[in-house]
Amino acid sequence: MTCSDKPQSYVQALKALAHRIAVLTGCGLAGYGLVACGDDSSSDDYSDAAIPDAMDSSTAEVSVQFQALVGGEPFACGSSYDGIGTSSSTVQPNDFRLYIHDVRLLDSEGNEVPLTLTQDDAFQYQDLVLLDFEDGTATCSGGNSAVNPQAVGTVPAGEYSGIRFVLGVPFELNHANAATAPSPLNVTSLFWNWQGGYKFARFDGPAGDLPEWRFHLGSTGCDGDTTGTVPTTTCTNGNRAEVELTNFDPTSTPISADLGALLEGVDLTEDTNGPPGCMSGPKDLECENYFSNLGLSFNGSTPGPQSFFSVSN
């Protein structure tokens, strides 16, 4: 080997070693947290362009999984579930959809790290996600075949043990024209009107002695008008629920949304006023238990801790 050969061979060897270290530290420790992984191919390209890609990767893709339950059992269109509510009633949900936004992971010190959502032109827009568990079959004829049980995005590589998010649509996206809005805000069955905005959560179906039971969560007491001629600038009751879950591993732990937990303390054999169930109206007294189970105040009441969402270990 000549002297002129040594620098090139040494550089190649060093670059190869650096590449291997990057792969090992990026992917080989994936079981200890969210880490960024470079190209896993067997190519021996150790060029100057290849190494920075492996060494500088600092983000990791996250897919936060959700599952829809009814009394601890998986939700499925056409299925019935017994033992729900104070009357141990039977329910048959035919819709199970909800919006969440502002998803943040929590590191070991409790610091919030926003999940930058992947813009998919379907279920995710800006920082909003539509979780859709109905598939349009059986009794869910008002829906469609497309489902989405996840929030997908990126965060800085690291270890995370908790999550926060908001149930609902952010105000700045809530009062517009659903007919011309981007997906997933173009779902008109999840829209009341310009004034009230969107249904943050929609669960319908026969429940106990209430064949027309439904739960629709949304903002109330909004100014403006229903046509959008007078824009909405404020709502007395935003009705957006902040959710925090701990002991959560974003790489393996699903989050449960349990309709049975939402109906805890609810008597499904009678409805004293308003539409059967709860449509979020401040005069609909049945709403207090529903709201409390979401951690929301109703007419100034002190809510209990939210129980609708939980971590499934």
RAPE-V634981 format. One record per residue. N is the residue number from 1. RES is the residue in three letters. PSI is psi in degrees with one decimal (none if undefined). Layout:
n:N res:RES psi:PSI
n:N res:RES psi:PSI
This chain:
n:1 res:MET psi:129.4
n:2 res:THR psi:164.6
n:3 res:CYS psi:-34.9
n:4 res:SER psi:-22.0
n:5 res:ASP psi:-27.8
n:6 res:LYS psi:-48.7
n:7 res:PRO psi:-43.3
n:8 res:GLN psi:-44.5
n:9 res:SER psi:-38.5
n:10 res:TYR psi:-43.1
n:11 res:VAL psi:-42.6
n:12 res:GLN psi:-41.7
n:13 res:ALA psi:-42.6
n:14 res:LEU psi:-40.1
n:15 res:LYS psi:-39.9
n:16 res:ALA psi:-43.6
n:17 res:LEU psi:-43.1
n:18 res:ALA psi:-39.4
n:19 res:HIS psi:-44.6
n:20 res:ARG psi:-41.3
n:21 res:ILE psi:-42.2
n:22 res:ALA psi:-41.8
n:23 res:VAL psi:-44.1
n:24 res:LEU psi:-45.7
n:25 res:THR psi:-24.9
n:26 res:GLY psi:-42.2
n:27 res:CYS psi:-30.0
n:28 res:GLY psi:-17.0
n:29 res:LEU psi:24.3
n:30 res:ALA psi:-26.2
n:31 res:GLY psi:-8.8
n:32 res:TYR psi:8.8
n:33 res:GLY psi:-173.7
n:34 res:LEU psi:118.8
n:35 res:VAL psi:155.4
n:36 res:ALA psi:131.7
n:37 res:CYS psi:132.2
n:38 res:GLY psi:-171.6
n:39 res:ASP psi:128.1
n:40 res:ASP psi:15.4
n:41 res:SER psi:167.6
n:42 res:SER psi:13.8
n:43 res:SER psi:141.3
n:44 res:ASP psi:34.9
n:45 res:ASP psi:104.5
n:46 res:TYR psi:35.3
n:47 res:SER psi:168.0
n:48 res:ASP psi:-30.9
n:49 res:ALA psi:-28.0
n:50 res:ALA psi:-37.8
n:51 res:ILE psi:-45.8
n:52 res:PRO psi:-35.0
n:53 res:ASP psi:-41.1
n:54 res:ALA psi:-38.5
n:55 res:MET psi:-29.9
n:56 res:ASP psi:-2.1
n:57 res:SER psi:126.1
n:58 res:SER psi:3.8
n:59 res:THR psi:157.0
n:60 res:ALA psi:142.2
n:61 res:GLU psi:137.3
n:62 res:VAL psi:137.2
n:63 res:SER psi:98.0
n:64 res:VAL psi:115.8
n:65 res:GLN psi:139.2
n:66 res:PHE psi:152.4
n:67 res:GLN psi:138.5
n:68 res:ALA psi:127.0
n:69 res:LEU psi:158.9
n:70 res:VAL psi:106.6
n:71 res:GLY psi:34.5
n:72 res:GLY psi:-4.0
n:73 res:GLU psi:145.1
n:74 res:PRO psi:134.1
n:75 res:PHE psi:137.3
n:76 res:ALA psi:136.9
n:77 res:CYS psi:133.4
n:78 res:GLY psi:-9.7
n:79 res:SER psi:152.1
n:80 res:SER psi:151.3
n:81 res:TYR psi:129.9
n:82 res:ASP psi:164.3
n:83 res:GLY psi:32.4
n:84 res:ILE psi:137.9
n:85 res:GLY psi:-179.0
n:86 res:THR psi:-23.1
n:87 res:SER psi:7.7
n:88 res:SER psi:50.2
n:89 res:SER psi:167.5
n:90 res:THR psi:132.9
n:91 res:VAL psi:150.7
n:92 res:GLN psi:82.4
n:93 res:PRO psi:137.4
n:94 res:ASN psi:12.2
n:95 res:ASP psi:140.4
n:96 res:PHE psi:84.5
n:97 res:ARG psi:146.6
n:98 res:LEU psi:150.7
n:99 res:TYR psi:140.1
n:100 res:ILE psi:159.2
n:101 res:HIS psi:174.8
n:102 res:ASP psi:55.3
n:103 res:VAL psi:128.4
n:104 res:ARG psi:134.3
n:105 res:LEU psi:153.9
n:106 res:LEU psi:128.8
n:107 res:ASP psi:-175.0
n:108 res:SER psi:-19.7
n:109 res:GLU psi:6.4
n:110 res:GLY psi:8.4
n:111 res:ASN psi:140.2
n:112 res:GLU psi:135.0
n:113 res:VAL psi:110.2
n:114 res:PRO psi:140.4
n:115 res:LEU psi:115.7
n:116 res:THR psi:108.1
n:117 res:LEU psi:143.8
n:118 res:THR psi:125.7
n:119 res:GLN psi:108.5
n:120 res:ASP psi:2.4
n:121 res:ASP psi:23.8
n:122 res:ALA psi:-70.5
n:123 res:PHE psi:-7.5
n:124 res:GLN psi:130.0
n:125 res:TYR psi:126.7
n:126 res:GLN psi:-118.1
n:127 res:ASP psi:24.9
n:128 res:LEU psi:140.9
n:129 res:VAL psi:134.8
n:130 res:LEU psi:117.7
n:131 res:LEU psi:117.7
n:132 res:ASP psi:114.2
n:133 res:PHE psi:-10.0
n:134 res:GLU psi:146.9
n:135 res:ASP psi:13.2
n:136 res:GLY psi:3.0
n:137 res:THR psi:167.6
n:138 res:ALA psi:-123.5
n:139 res:THR psi:-7.4
n:140 res:CYS psi:41.9
n:141 res:SER psi:-16.3
n:142 res:GLY psi:-3.8
n:143 res:GLY psi:-148.6
n:144 res:ASN psi:176.2
n:145 res:SER psi:-21.2
n:146 res:ALA psi:130.6
n:147 res:VAL psi:158.1
n:148 res:ASN psi:109.4
n:149 res:PRO psi:25.5
n:150 res:GLN psi:159.9
n:151 res:ALA psi:121.5
n:152 res:VAL psi:132.9
n:153 res:GLY psi:-161.3
n:154 res:THR psi:151.9
n:155 res:VAL psi:162.7
n:156 res:PRO psi:140.7
n:157 res:ALA psi:137.6
n:158 res:GLY psi:-170.4
n:159 res:GLU psi:134.6
n:160 res:TYR psi:143.0
n:161 res:SER psi:11.6
n:162 res:GLY psi:172.8
n:163 res:ILE psi:145.8
n:164 res:ARG psi:145.7
n:165 res:PHE psi:169.7
n:166 res:VAL psi:128.9
n:167 res:LEU psi:117.6
n:168 res:GLY psi:177.9
n:169 res:VAL psi:131.4
n:170 res:PRO psi:149.1
n:171 res:PHE psi:-42.9
n:172 res:GLU psi:-15.7
n:173 res:LEU psi:-3.5
n:174 res:ASN psi:-20.1
n:175 res:HIS psi:80.4
n:176 res:ALA psi:-162.7
n:177 res:ASN psi:107.0
n:178 res:ALA psi:-26.3
n:179 res:ALA psi:-24.2
n:180 res:THR psi:2.8
n:181 res:ALA psi:155.6
n:182 res:PRO psi:156.4
n:183 res:SER psi:138.4
n:184 res:PRO psi:21.8
n:185 res:LEU psi:4.1
n:186 res:ASN psi:13.5
n:187 res:VAL psi:98.6
n:188 res:THR psi:-23.6
n:189 res:SER psi:-9.2
n:190 res:LEU psi:20.4
n:191 res:PHE psi:130.5
n:192 res:TRP psi:-68.9
n:193 res:ASN psi:177.2
n:194 res:TRP psi:-38.7
n:195 res:GLN psi:-52.6
n:196 res:GLY psi:-29.4
n:197 res:GLY psi:-143.8
n:198 res:TYR psi:157.9
n:199 res:LYS psi:110.6
n:200 res:PHE psi:-31.8
n:201 res:ALA psi:141.9
n:202 res:ARG psi:117.6
n:203 res:PHE psi:120.9
n:204 res:ASP psi:161.9
n:205 res:GLY psi:158.9
n:206 res:PRO psi:134.6
n:207 res:ALA psi:117.3
n:208 res:GLY psi:-124.6
n:209 res:ASP psi:19.0
n:210 res:LEU psi:87.5
n:211 res:PRO psi:-22.6
n:212 res:GLU psi:26.5
n:213 res:TRP psi:146.1
n:214 res:ARG psi:153.5
n:215 res:PHE psi:117.3
n:216 res:HIS psi:118.2
n:217 res:LEU psi:134.7
n:218 res:GLY psi:177.8
n:219 res:SER psi:148.8
n:220 res:THR psi:166.7
n:221 res:GLY psi:35.7
n:222 res:CYS psi:143.7
n:223 res:ASP psi:-168.4
n:224 res:GLY psi:-164.4
n:225 res:ASP psi:171.6
n:226 res:THR psi:-15.6
n:227 res:THR psi:-12.1
n:228 res:GLY psi:-0.6
n:229 res:THR psi:-42.1
n:230 res:VAL psi:110.5
n:231 res:PRO psi:148.8
n:232 res:THR psi:127.7
n:233 res:THR psi:-18.8
n:234 res:THR psi:156.8
n:235 res:CYS psi:137.0
n:236 res:THR psi:-40.9
n:237 res:ASN psi:101.1
n:238 res:GLY psi:-37.0
n:239 res:ASN psi:41.0
n:240 res:ARG psi:128.7
n:241 res:ALA psi:123.3
n:242 res:GLU psi:127.6
n:243 res:VAL psi:134.1
n:244 res:GLU psi:130.6
n:245 res:LEU psi:134.1
n:246 res:THR psi:179.3
n:247 res:ASN psi:45.2
n:248 res:PHE psi:126.8
n:249 res:ASP psi:108.3
n:250 res:PRO psi:-15.1
n:251 res:THR psi:-15.0
n:252 res:SER psi:-11.7
n:253 res:THR psi:117.5
n:254 res:PRO psi:154.1
n:255 res:ILE psi:128.0
n:256 res:SER psi:137.7
n:257 res:ALA psi:107.7
n:258 res:ASP psi:113.4
n:259 res:LEU psi:-32.2
n:260 res:GLY psi:-37.9
n:261 res:ALA psi:-36.2
n:262 res:LEU psi:-33.3
n:263 res:LEU psi:6.6
n:264 res:GLU psi:126.7
n:265 res:GLY psi:1.1
n:266 res:VAL psi:132.7
n:267 res:ASP psi:112.1
n:268 res:LEU psi:14.4
n:269 res:THR psi:-12.0
n:270 res:GLU psi:160.7
n:271 res:ASP psi:118.4
n:272 res:THR psi:-32.4
n:273 res:ASN psi:156.5
n:274 res:GLY psi:-177.6
n:275 res:PRO psi:152.2
n:276 res:PRO psi:125.4
n:277 res:GLY psi:-133.7
n:278 res:CYS psi:125.9
n:279 res:MET psi:20.4
n:280 res:SER psi:0.1
n:281 res:GLY psi:137.7
n:282 res:PRO psi:-16.4
n:283 res:LYS psi:-3.0
n:284 res:ASP psi:95.6
n:285 res:LEU psi:-24.5
n:286 res:GLU psi:-20.8
n:287 res:CYS psi:-20.3
n:288 res:GLU psi:-45.0
n:289 res:ASN psi:-42.2
n:290 res:TYR psi:-50.1
n:291 res:PHE psi:-41.9
n:292 res:SER psi:-38.6
n:293 res:ASN psi:-13.3
n:294 res:LEU psi:0.2
n:295 res:GLY psi:22.0
n:296 res:LEU psi:142.0
n:297 res:SER psi:143.5
n:298 res:PHE psi:116.0
n:299 res:ASN psi:39.7
n:300 res:GLY psi:2.0
n:301 res:SER psi:158.0
n:302 res:THR psi:114.6
n:303 res:PRO psi:157.7
n:304 res:GLY psi:176.3
n:305 res:PRO psi:141.8
n:306 res:GLN psi:140.6
n:307 res:SER psi:-3.7
n:308 res:PHE psi:-42.6
n:309 res:PHE psi:140.3
n:310 res:SER psi:161.6
n:311 res:VAL psi:131.1
n:312 res:SER psi:110.7
n:313 res:ASN psi:none
